[in-house]
Amino acid sequence: MSEPAFAGHAAFLISLAEPDQACTTFYDEDDETVHEWEDGVLTISTDFTDYTSYQLTPVAGSSPLQFEVVVENEDGVAEFDSDAQDDLAERLARLVRQIRQFRNRRALSADELAALDAMLLPAGEWEWKEWPEIGTGELRQAIAAHRLDIAITAPTARQQREVYASADFASGVLGWFRQQLMPHGWTLVAVSPFDELQAFFLVTNEQLEPARMLLEQQGRRLK
């Protein structure tokens, strides 16, 4: 029997996992989704279009590596039919293609690391969904710590609903803060991967693109 189209991609991801970490994450730039390799299971999360996720458990001793696959959608556990296999293969291929594009990344020089560190001013670590209260508070503390003369207004209930209704929630959150920061010469950014608990940074408008270029050379991305 020929190897399923998804199996080689899944095996490639697992080969990248850090053996000393309890959990290794793989970030899909297109879907802004974090997939995980943890406790011997590779979880390919929902892509937010059909709400289907996959859990792949390697079969012990199989060569080439084979997997037991559990499919879950809005209705619960579903059959792993040919359509699901094609969907999984497509999503894994896209993710692997993104990762391979970053395999040619290079280590930044000491001067470049120092420049990047100077550009990105820490702006707290908080969950995206808690941006109205905790995010606003963390950003205010960061602004005070960096001695920037900028006032940040908390969103009203209506403004919160508008952000939550954004087609791209992360961009909506960043956009809310950026509209207050950018007239003062600053913007708020997040460094990939997009995750529930995210580290945020302040960067000047003029240094936004230089910071983006350095991060991409390092294999990371700025949102």
Disulfide bonds with the S-S distance in Angstrom:
none
